[in-house]
Amino acid sequence: MKNYDIPYKTYLSESELPDKWINVKAFMKSQHDPFLNPATLEPCTAEDLKPVFCDDVIKQELDCTTPYIDIPEEIVSFYKMYRPSPLVRAYCLEKALGTPAHIYYKFEGNNTSGSHKLNSAAAQVYYAKKQGLTSLTTETGAGQWGTALAMATAYFGIDLTVYMVKVSSLQKPYRKAVIETYGAKVVPSPSDTTAAGRAILAKMPETGGSLGCAISEAVETATNTPNCRYVLGSVLDHVLLHQTVIGLEAKKALDKYGVTPDVIIGCAGGGSNLGGLIAPFMADKLQGKTDTDIVAVEPASCPSLTRGLYKYDFCDTGRMTPLARMYSLGSGFIPSANHAGGLRYHGMSPILSKLYHDKYMRAVSVEQTKVFEAAEYFAKTEGILPAPESAHAIKAALDEALECKRTGQAKNILFGLTGTGYFDLKAYMEYNAGNMTDYVPTDAELQKGFASFPDIPQNR
Ligand SMILES: *Cc1c(COP(=O)(O)O)cnc(C)c1O
């Protein structure tokens, strides 16, 4: 018999919203390798990063010691427009599966941008405004980051140019329309407006673009434009820091019922939502207080953790960014064009890469038809139409819950439901028409990406 004392949905009150982010690095016994300046191969200093990023986020990026970092009041006010997000007990899903497991998910799709990305967009734009910057550039793949950032730049009053991966701008014209409605400019990438874009077009005129390529264009424009900086929506330590509001809220809600998750599952593209969701739980694990099983879920067509190499690599295709030591498929890796499920980035957050390398978490990969099957099942049982990215986590949570059914274990499963799928209907149409296929790169194809790793001494 299930105990129904825990409500379907738990919302914290506004006064319970976190007023500090948690910096998981301060709890790690050893840190990830430093970013390297690609010209000198020396660790990046704040000075190296200043032409590209805002000063305050650089400080956060390089901070490995402060365990809790204040969230400025202006950002908390912005968060109050759409936070707290609900922690949902998935009673309906549990019943449909007939599992003894208790399933919880933290739903980040209740804002116009439709995903968790607004948590970092708000913070980064606030810091840019505080510094007196007048414009920002960024890249967007599926469009969620571009939308989130457009909402934040509109609110704080800063101009924004979004380099949008060309296939996405064609597949998702409505995303583009939302970004433009909030007043930002959208440039399909690769474009002829930057040297990086022109170089990629000269080599591959037919390319649909990639996140790595769009990053190169956005960074180039930011460094060539006065009073302008670049902002990134995932991967970097400060983005994970901002996303810890997800985990902090989830933990506070679960603590009310005395519930400790046994398994935490999140989809992983660049790693920001997963890094944010797990942060306070990982801090406990790192201190030996718990032994939570933490699972990253990635697409089989872009398997950076499960099949990539832990090496220094560029964060972009144009090979302009600092080098980060991370699990990567090589900055030259471009996922197959039939891949519709998002999470297309070639690398993975250096923090998560380090935690994975040190075996504090594990990773699984899933094929996209299975992901959409899980998405549809979830929509029918829990009512929410999930983003395909989020459905990677759903798929792994379903597998875990079914395993509990087989073994009779009543585990507490927490997963991150990062967003809604309203702008992914083309992919759902493909799936419903039976036209979706899986594509898993062969070892030989992965070798081509590995060949693009920078030719530097890797063991420092
Ligand atoms: C961007 C995005 C992701 C993946 O990004 P992470 O940085 O890995 O969190 C996952 N889900 C949704 C809905 C997204 O928009």
The ligand as an SDF file (V2000), in Angstrom:
LIG
                    3D

 15 15  0  0  0  0  0  0  0  0999 V2000
   19.2740   22.7070  -23.0900 C   0  0  0  0  0  0  0  0  0  0  0  0
   18.3860   21.6890  -22.5390 C   0  0  0  0  0  0  0  0  0  0  0  0
   18.8750   20.5080  -21.9680 C   0  0  0  0  0  0  0  0  0  0  0  0
   20.3390   20.1440  -21.9510 C   0  0  0  0  0  0  0  0  0  0  0  0
   21.2230   21.0490  -21.4220 O   0  0  0  0  0  0  0  0  0  0  0  0
   22.0380   20.7690  -20.0970 P   0  0  0  0  0  0  0  0  0  0  0  0
   22.9940   21.8880  -20.0290 O   0  0  0  0  0  0  0  0  0  0  0  0
   22.7030   19.4340  -20.2580 O   0  0  0  0  0  0  0  0  0  0  0  0
   21.0640   20.7820  -18.9980 O   0  0  0  0  0  0  0  0  0  0  0  0
   17.9950   19.6230  -21.4110 C   0  0  0  0  0  0  0  0  0  0  0  0
   16.6670   19.8420  -21.4300 N   0  0  0  0  0  0  0  0  0  0  0  0
   16.1430   20.9520  -21.9750 C   0  0  0  0  0  0  0  0  0  0  0  0
   14.6740   21.1280  -21.9840 C   0  0  0  0  0  0  0  0  0  0  0  0
   16.9850   21.9120  -22.5410 C   0  0  0  0  0  0  0  0  0  0  0  0
   16.4660   23.0070  -23.0750 O   0  0  0  0  0  0  0  0  0  0  0  0
  1  2  1  0
  2  3  1  0
  2 14  2  0
  3  4  1  0
  3 10  2  0
  4  5  1  0
  5  6  1  0
  6  7  2  0
  6  8  1  0
  6  9  1  0
 10 11  1  0
 11 12  2  0
 12 13  1  0
 12 14  1  0
 14 15  1  0
M  END
$$$$
